[in-house]
Amino acid sequence: MLLSSKRIGRNHTKLQRRYTSGSTHIKYYYDVVSPWSYIGLHILSNAKKKLHFDLALEPFFLGGIMQTTGNKPPISLPAKGKYQQYDLLRSSKFYNVPLGQPSK
């Protein structure tokens, strides 16, 4: 279905009003050891300042889910692990989120 530009414009305006009214709720599921969760939290935190939505944080254990479903973490497979490091650094630069090793 094709929409006219006028209709798209009106929908966009309504969407903006909805976000700025504070009536939007986002539930963010994250794993505390996942660097992508860390990047995602920064992205949502910055967006929240501009768009004014409610953000609920829900931690979960991705390792437990992977074990239950028989999946392996990407880092455990050499090719995926190598790409994961590349993608993580690229995402960090793109979203301007500093990454570092946790202090002991």
Secondary structure, DSSP 8 states (H G I E B T S, - for coil): ----HHHHHHHHHHHHHHHHTT--EEEEEE-TT-HHHHHHHHHHHHHHHHH--EEEEEE--HHHHHHHHT---GGGSHHHHHHHHHHHHHHHHHTT--------
